[in-house]
Amino acid sequence: MRTLSKHLKRLDLSRAIQVPRKEYKFATKPRAGPHPNEESIALGMLIRDYLHLSDTMWETKKILVKRTVRVNGKVETDHKFPVGFMDVISIPEIKKYYRVLYDTLGRLRLVEIGEEDSKWKLSRIEDISTVKGGKFQYHLHDGRNLLLEKKLYSTGDTLQIDLEKGDIISHIPLAENNYAFITGGKNVGRIGRIESYKVVNAITPNMVKFKEGFETSKDNVFPIGTVRPLVQPPEVKVE
């Protein structure tokens, strides 16, 4: 019987993670959580290898145990906590705030943001279900669930959420003329304006066409704004 390994070699890391592969043998394996392993990076590696706030994982754990690092507004002390797309990393002690986005090479990157922008995040609706009492439960891409009285939103739409109160600040539908961030495919990391959204009643995926001249599967489209994009992609340096 095959068992899941508790260890992760750097050579087996997801291509979305940007760390040296041959400098060390092992990497920190993220725990099960709000993001899949292939789409997330352990918080400890993010602090050590992305932000360079420590040299070793032991030092990283010392930083976390001081409760100075927040993920999506909540203090996080687990160095294996999975951090993924659109998560907000806050370190108020040094006044640094970051949002996790993809670059055009499909890698997770940290984009520095202001303190005000760190108070909210964008979450896409992946599924909607009804629960006891006739309420609607919205399942978001980051593992979050919202329970509402009415069905106000649709699958594929994005909600701007207040991280402190958990309230919905705004709603960004998957609709024409809205801006969207591409999370997969050959156009990953790009921001485009939606021209049309085609629903295909077949086994082929629903496609979204953009005014910039490309189209992609609905699963790769993450709405990020109506009048303007609420987030900006990271600068990319091709190595």
C-alpha positions as CSV (number, residue, x, y, z in Angstrom):
1,M,0.0,0.0,0.0
2,R,1.4,3.4,-1.1
3,T,1.6,6.1,1.6
4,L,2.0,9.8,1.2
5,S,5.5,11.0,2.1
6,K,5.9,13.5,4.9
7,H,9.0,14.9,3.1
8,L,9.4,17.0,0.0
9,K,12.5,17.2,-2.1
10,R,13.3,20.5,-3.8
11,L,13.5,18.8,-7.2
12,D,9.9,17.8,-6.8
13,L,8.7,21.3,-5.9
14,S,5.9,22.8,-8.0
15,R,7.0,25.0,-10.8
16,A,5.0,27.8,-9.2
17,I,7.6,28.0,-6.4
18,Q,10.7,30.1,-7.1
19,V,13.5,28.8,-5.0
20,P,16.9,27.3,-5.9
21,R,16.4,23.5,-6.6
22,K,20.0,22.2,-6.1
23,E,21.2,24.3,-3.2
24,Y,19.5,22.0,-0.6
25,K,18.0,18.6,-0.8
26,F,14.7,19.1,1.0
27,A,12.0,21.7,1.1
28,T,9.3,22.4,3.7
29,K,6.1,20.5,2.7
30,P,2.9,22.6,3.2
31,R,0.2,21.1,5.4
32,A,-3.2,20.3,4.1
33,G,-5.1,23.6,4.1
34,P,-6.9,26.2,2.0
35,H,-4.7,25.7,-1.1
36,P,-3.5,22.6,-3.0
37,N,0.2,21.7,-2.4
38,E,1.0,22.3,-6.1
39,E,-0.4,25.8,-5.9
40,S,1.0,26.9,-2.5
41,I,4.2,27.5,-0.6
42,A,4.9,26.8,3.0
43,L,4.9,30.0,5.1
44,G,8.3,29.2,6.5
45,M,9.8,29.0,3.0
46,L,8.1,32.3,2.1
47,I,9.7,34.1,5.1
48,R,13.2,32.5,4.6
49,D,13.5,32.2,0.8
50,Y,11.3,34.9,-0.5
51,L,11.5,37.7,2.1
52,H,15.0,36.7,3.4
53,L,14.0,37.6,7.0
54,S,15.9,34.6,8.3
55,D,18.7,32.3,7.3
56,T,17.5,29.0,8.7
57,M,14.1,27.4,9.4
58,W,15.0,27.5,13.1
59,E,15.2,31.3,12.9
60,T,12.0,31.3,10.9
61,K,10.1,29.4,13.6
62,K,11.4,31.9,16.2
63,I,10.0,34.7,14.1
64,L,6.6,33.0,13.8
65,V,6.3,32.1,17.5
66,K,6.5,35.8,18.3
67,R,3.1,36.2,16.5
68,T,4.4,39.0,14.3
69,V,3.2,37.4,10.9
70,R,-0.4,37.5,9.7
71,V,-1.9,35.6,6.8
72,N,-5.2,37.1,5.6
73,G,-5.5,39.1,8.8
74,K,-5.0,36.2,11.2
75,V,-1.8,35.5,13.2
76,E,-0.1,32.4,11.9
77,T,2.6,30.5,13.8
78,D,2.7,27.3,11.7
79,H,5.8,27.3,9.4
80,K,4.0,24.7,7.2
81,F,0.9,26.7,6.7
82,P,0.1,26.8,2.9
83,V,0.1,30.3,1.3
84,G,-1.3,30.7,-2.2
85,F,-2.8,33.0,-4.8
86,M,-4.3,36.2,-3.5
87,D,-3.3,35.6,0.1
88,V,-2.2,38.7,2.0
89,I,0.9,38.5,4.2
90,S,1.2,41.2,6.9
91,I,4.2,42.0,9.1
92,P,3.1,45.1,11.0
93,E,6.2,45.2,13.2
94,I,8.4,46.1,10.1
95,K,5.4,47.8,8.2
96,K,5.6,45.3,5.3
97,Y,2.6,44.0,3.5
98,Y,2.4,41.7,0.5
99,R,-0.1,40.0,-1.8
100,V,0.6,36.7,-3.5
101,L,0.1,36.7,-7.3
102,Y,1.3,34.8,-10.3
103,D,3.8,36.3,-12.7
104,T,3.8,35.6,-16.5
105,L,5.9,32.5,-15.9
106,G,3.3,31.0,-13.6
107,R,5.3,31.4,-10.5
108,L,4.0,32.6,-7.2
109,R,5.4,36.1,-6.4
110,L,5.0,38.6,-3.6
111,V,3.8,42.0,-4.6
112,E,4.3,44.7,-1.9
113,I,1.1,46.7,-1.1
114,G,0.1,49.4,1.3
115,E,-1.3,48.9,4.7
116,E,-4.9,49.9,3.6
117,D,-4.8,47.3,0.8
118,S,-3.7,44.6,3.2
119,K,-7.0,44.9,5.0
120,W,-8.9,43.1,2.2
121,K,-8.5,40.3,-0.3
122,L,-10.2,38.9,-3.4
123,S,-11.8,35.5,-3.3
124,R,-13.4,33.7,-6.3
125,I,-16.6,31.7,-5.9
126,E,-15.8,28.1,-6.9
127,D,-19.2,26.5,-6.0
128,I,-22.5,27.3,-4.4
129,S,-24.6,24.8,-2.3
130,T,-27.8,25.0,-0.3
131,V,-27.8,24.1,3.4
132,K,-30.4,23.5,6.0
133,G,-32.8,26.4,6.4
134,G,-32.7,27.3,2.7
135,K,-29.5,29.4,3.0
136,F,-26.8,29.5,0.4
137,Q,-23.2,28.5,1.1
138,Y,-20.5,30.1,-1.1
139,H,-17.3,28.0,-1.4
140,L,-14.4,30.3,-2.2
141,H,-11.1,29.4,-3.9
142,D,-9.1,29.9,-0.6
143,G,-11.1,27.4,1.4
144,R,-13.3,30.1,2.9
145,N,-17.1,29.6,3.1
146,L,-19.7,32.3,3.3
147,L,-23.3,31.6,4.4
148,L,-25.9,34.0,3.0
149,E,-29.7,34.2,3.0
150,K,-30.1,34.8,-0.7
151,K,-28.4,33.7,-3.9
152,L,-26.9,37.0,-4.9
153,Y,-23.7,35.9,-6.8
154,S,-22.7,33.3,-9.3
155,T,-19.9,30.8,-9.7
156,G,-16.8,32.4,-11.2
157,D,-17.6,35.8,-9.6
158,T,-15.1,37.4,-7.2
159,L,-15.9,38.9,-3.8
160,Q,-13.8,41.6,-2.1
161,I,-13.7,40.6,1.5
162,D,-12.9,42.7,4.6
163,L,-10.3,40.6,6.4
164,E,-11.0,42.0,9.9
165,K,-14.8,41.8,9.9
166,G,-15.4,39.1,7.2
167,D,-17.9,41.4,5.4
168,I,-18.3,41.6,1.6
169,I,-17.0,45.0,0.5
170,S,-17.8,44.6,-3.2
171,H,-18.8,42.1,-5.9
172,I,-17.0,41.6,-9.2
173,P,-19.0,39.5,-11.6
174,L,-17.6,37.4,-14.4
175,A,-19.0,39.7,-17.1
176,E,-18.2,41.8,-20.1
177,N,-15.9,44.8,-19.7
178,N,-14.7,43.7,-16.3
179,Y,-11.0,43.1,-15.7
180,A,-9.7,39.7,-14.9
181,F,-6.4,38.1,-13.8
182,I,-5.3,35.0,-15.7
183,T,-4.3,32.2,-13.3
184,G,-3.3,29.5,-15.7
185,G,-2.5,28.5,-19.3
186,K,-0.1,30.3,-21.7
187,N,-1.5,33.7,-20.7
188,V,-0.9,33.2,-16.9
189,G,-0.1,36.4,-15.1
190,R,-1.8,38.7,-17.6
191,I,-4.6,41.1,-16.9
192,G,-7.2,41.6,-19.5
193,R,-10.6,43.0,-20.1
194,I,-13.4,40.6,-20.8
195,E,-15.0,40.8,-24.2
196,S,-17.4,37.8,-24.0
197,Y,-18.1,34.7,-22.0
198,K,-19.3,31.6,-23.9
199,V,-21.1,28.8,-22.1
200,V,-20.6,25.6,-24.0
201,N,-23.0,22.7,-23.3
202,A,-20.5,20.0,-24.0
203,I,-17.4,18.4,-22.4
204,T,-15.2,21.2,-23.6
205,P,-14.6,24.0,-21.1
206,N,-16.5,27.3,-21.1
207,M,-14.3,29.9,-22.8
208,V,-13.7,33.6,-22.0
209,K,-12.6,35.9,-24.7
210,F,-10.6,39.1,-24.0
211,K,-10.3,42.4,-25.8
212,E,-6.5,42.0,-25.8
213,G,-6.9,39.3,-28.4
214,F,-6.7,36.0,-26.5
215,E,-9.1,33.6,-24.9
216,T,-8.8,31.0,-22.1
217,S,-10.9,28.6,-20.0
218,K,-13.2,30.0,-17.4
219,D,-11.3,28.2,-14.7
220,N,-8.2,30.4,-15.5
221,V,-10.2,33.7,-15.2
222,F,-10.2,35.5,-11.9
223,P,-12.2,38.8,-12.0
224,I,-10.4,41.6,-10.3
225,G,-12.2,44.9,-11.1
226,T,-15.0,46.7,-12.8
227,V,-13.8,50.2,-13.4
228,R,-10.1,49.3,-12.9
229,P,-8.1,46.3,-11.7
230,L,-7.9,46.2,-7.9
231,V,-4.5,44.4,-8.0
232,Q,-1.4,44.7,-10.2
233,P,0.8,41.9,-11.4
234,P,4.4,41.5,-10.2
235,E,7.2,42.8,-12.4
236,V,8.8,39.9,-14.2
237,K,12.5,39.5,-14.7
238,V,13.2,36.7,-17.3
239,E,16.2,34.7,-16.2
